[in-house]
């Protein structure tokens, strides 16, 4: 048996014995580095998100579901915690100033969702780029 097969077999056995997902050790995926937010939209320097980064990473799905329920089920439309606002700040731009869709490989939404193995369906209905024309780059 090859050393690779022995290593994988050992990890599987260790995972079974210690209730640890052994394949996470065998198949490490690099953490994503999504594009940073653009301050042009908010006008703030430095840029500030609606929540701190750790909170967004931990709770963004709850925020999105809460917002969906308020909007779709109760008819309450506000810009607070709006997916449209997230996209307005987090869509990166090409050198020509056009926006790159947030769900393109390596972009803001897709980079983290690929890392965790999630398949978001937000963009079946929502736009992947801001509606406003791109800000002029200086």
C-alpha positions as CSV (number, residue, x, y, z in Angstrom):
1,X,0.0,0.0,0.0
2,X,1.4,3.5,-0.9
3,X,2.2,6.0,1.8
4,X,-0.6,8.3,0.6
5,X,-3.2,5.5,1.0
6,X,-1.8,4.7,4.4
7,X,-2.0,8.3,5.5
8,X,-5.6,8.6,4.3
9,X,-6.6,5.3,5.9
10,X,-5.0,6.5,9.1
11,X,-6.9,9.8,9.0
12,X,-10.2,8.0,8.4
13,X,-9.5,5.7,11.3
14,X,-8.5,8.6,13.6
15,X,-11.7,10.4,12.5
16,X,-13.9,7.5,13.3
17,X,-12.2,7.0,16.7
18,X,-12.1,10.6,17.8
19,X,-15.2,11.8,16.0
20,X,-13.1,14.2,13.9
21,X,-13.8,14.8,10.2
22,X,-10.5,13.2,9.0
23,X,-10.7,14.3,5.4
24,X,-10.5,18.0,6.5
25,X,-6.9,17.2,7.4
26,X,-6.2,15.5,4.1
27,X,-7.8,18.1,1.8
28,X,-7.1,21.6,3.1
29,X,-8.7,24.4,1.2
30,X,-7.1,27.8,1.4
31,X,-9.2,30.5,3.1
32,X,-10.8,32.9,0.7
33,X,-9.6,36.5,0.3
34,X,-12.6,38.3,-1.2
35,X,-12.3,41.8,-2.7
36,X,-12.6,44.6,-0.1
37,X,-15.6,46.9,0.0
38,X,-15.6,50.0,-2.0
39,X,-16.1,53.2,0.0
40,X,-17.4,55.2,-3.0
41,X,-20.9,53.9,-2.4
42,X,-21.2,54.8,1.3
43,X,-19.0,57.8,1.2
44,X,-17.4,56.7,4.4
45,X,-13.6,56.6,5.0
46,X,-12.7,54.1,6.2
47,X,-15.5,51.8,5.0
48,X,-17.9,50.5,7.6
49,X,-20.2,47.5,7.2
50,X,-23.5,47.1,8.9
51,X,-21.9,44.8,11.4
52,X,-18.3,43.8,12.4
53,X,-16.7,41.2,10.2
54,X,-16.9,38.3,12.8
55,X,-20.6,39.0,13.2
56,X,-21.3,39.1,9.5
57,X,-19.5,35.8,8.9
58,X,-21.4,34.1,11.7
59,X,-24.8,35.7,11.2
60,X,-25.2,36.9,7.6
61,X,-27.6,34.1,6.7
62,X,-29.8,35.0,9.6
63,X,-29.8,38.6,8.6
64,X,-30.7,37.7,5.0
65,X,-33.5,35.4,6.1
66,X,-34.8,38.0,8.5
67,X,-34.7,40.6,5.8
68,X,-36.4,38.2,3.3
69,X,-39.2,37.5,5.8
70,X,-39.8,41.2,6.4
71,X,-39.8,42.1,2.7
72,X,-41.5,39.2,1.1
73,X,-43.9,38.0,3.8
74,X,-44.7,41.3,5.5
75,X,-44.1,43.8,2.7
76,X,-41.7,45.9,4.7
77,X,-39.0,47.3,2.4
78,X,-36.0,49.2,3.9
79,X,-32.4,49.6,2.9
80,X,-31.2,48.3,6.3
81,X,-29.3,44.9,5.8
82,X,-30.4,44.9,2.2
83,X,-28.7,42.5,-0.2
84,X,-28.8,45.3,-2.8
85,X,-26.7,47.5,-0.4
86,X,-24.2,44.6,0.2
87,X,-23.7,44.3,-3.6
88,X,-23.4,48.0,-4.1
89,X,-20.3,48.0,-1.8
90,X,-18.8,44.6,-2.5
91,X,-19.0,44.2,-6.3
92,X,-15.5,44.7,-7.6
93,X,-14.7,46.6,-10.7
94,X,-12.7,45.7,-13.8
95,X,-10.0,48.2,-15.1
96,X,-12.6,49.6,-17.5
97,X,-14.9,50.5,-14.6
98,X,-17.6,47.9,-15.3
99,X,-18.7,45.7,-12.4
100,X,-17.7,42.0,-11.9
101,X,-20.7,40.0,-10.7
102,X,-20.4,39.1,-6.9
103,X,-21.1,35.5,-7.7
104,X,-18.2,35.1,-10.3
105,X,-15.3,32.8,-9.2
106,X,-13.1,34.6,-6.7
107,X,-15.5,37.4,-6.1
108,X,-17.1,38.5,-2.8
109,X,-20.0,36.1,-2.4
110,X,-18.7,33.2,-4.4
111,X,-15.3,33.1,-2.8
112,X,-16.7,32.3,0.7
113,X,-19.5,30.1,-0.5
114,X,-17.1,28.0,-2.5
115,X,-14.9,27.7,0.6
116,X,-17.8,26.4,2.8
117,X,-19.4,24.3,-0.1
118,X,-22.6,26.3,-0.2
119,X,-24.7,26.9,-3.3
120,X,-26.6,30.2,-2.7
121,X,-29.7,30.7,-4.7
122,X,-30.0,34.5,-4.0
123,X,-29.0,35.5,-7.6
124,X,-31.7,33.6,-9.3
125,X,-33.8,36.7,-8.5
126,X,-31.3,39.3,-7.2
127,X,-28.9,41.3,-9.4
128,X,-25.2,40.4,-9.1
129,X,-23.9,43.9,-9.8
130,X,-25.0,47.3,-8.6
131,X,-27.8,49.2,-10.4
132,X,-26.0,52.5,-10.3
133,X,-23.4,53.3,-12.9
134,X,-19.8,52.6,-11.9
135,X,-18.0,55.4,-10.1
136,X,-15.2,57.0,-12.2
137,X,-11.8,55.7,-11.2
138,X,-9.2,58.4,-10.6
